[in-house]
């Protein structure tokens, strides 16, 4: 691990869209989904080791300097072009009569270029939240008011020629799906193909379908308070493809004969987290799992940008000996009920009610609440800017108690799980034999 890593900021600038937003698109309203989500930043780190073969007769330092200059220019030029398509990302949030909108004034995105004094392989030895956080352009607890940007990028060039791109985007305008679409589009633009270009109207559709509501307008402050709640620690567990196959086999039952990898990994982590809590408390608390669901498929709007996230509630009683199979069945039943409830459409009031119920339960200190968000199948590993696909896609971890975030491994079949728990619960779960039979505790990346 690069314990004495020094990051030198070479430049800070604002990248503006290559073409101005059309007059009728100067204001982009936010949807009720956007309005109800907290004013924090969603992070992503994408790693590209230097795989180029250098002629030994060429001065390596000069070669790396030339390569850095070229890649930095490509990144900024293609980002500028991409912002013309994702024009709200270059705007500013404003509020009028309690309605949030984006002024698409071509304010631009922040672009920071750094030099890192160690090989990229050192950072990729182990996931270290403290070190990885330094590769991001801003603190995740920042607000738009403090940064002045909805989108920030930090291009970190390592002494070996490797590159790590750190991206943070306001959760007010993007969820994991939207972030994945953006980075693939940016990479395609860098290659000159622009294969993920979207119609300009795609950004205005969610607000017209699901406009903001006056009802439950204070839900935003509740979600912000929860984000800043109790101190916790992060840990990474990796499930390779073969272990997921074994886990699916164990979780299969007559009720759920075909469990998905997200269902089985989520159920196992939920089970282990409940056991850790019971071990430390010496009694069993009621527990509830909230699945942050991508509602695009449910609502039959698969390409909408912004946020389309709803909460699936998977209720759990005080039963102390829950099995993997029973928890998978609970999760599957909750997902199916969610699809039935919202499959024929949803109103703004119903969305607000969904978030309100979530907030009320989160405020109940007599229940252990866990949140799981899956970023799988969002295509992060398809982001090829011209120097190959990423070797690793990750983020530092979220300082939100009892949170699980799932993301694909490079092969698309395995899964990395990032847990955020109270320190005493994490200490127990790190030694859980059942979990370690299927997952590796923060293994080496390369």
Protein Blocks (a to p, Z undefined) as FASTA:
>chain_A
ZZkbccddfbdcddddfbdcdfklmpccddfklmmpccdddddddddddfbdcdfkbcfk
lmmmmmmmmmmmmmmmmmmmmmmmmmmlmmccddeehiacdddehnopcddddddfbdfk
lmmmpccfklmmmmpcbdfkbcfklnopabdcdddddfkopacddddddfklocfklmmm
mmmmmmmmmnonopmbccfklmmmmmmmmccdfehklmmmmmmmmmmmccdddddddddf
klmmmmmmmmpcfklmcbcfklmmmmmmmmmmmmmmmmmnopacdddddddddfklmnop
akbghjddddddddddfbfkbcfklmmmmmmmmmmmmmmmmmnopcfklmmmmmmmmmmm
mmmmkbccdddddfehnlmmmmcghgapafbdcdebjadehiacddddfkomaccddddd
dfklmmmmmmmmklmmmbcehiafZZ
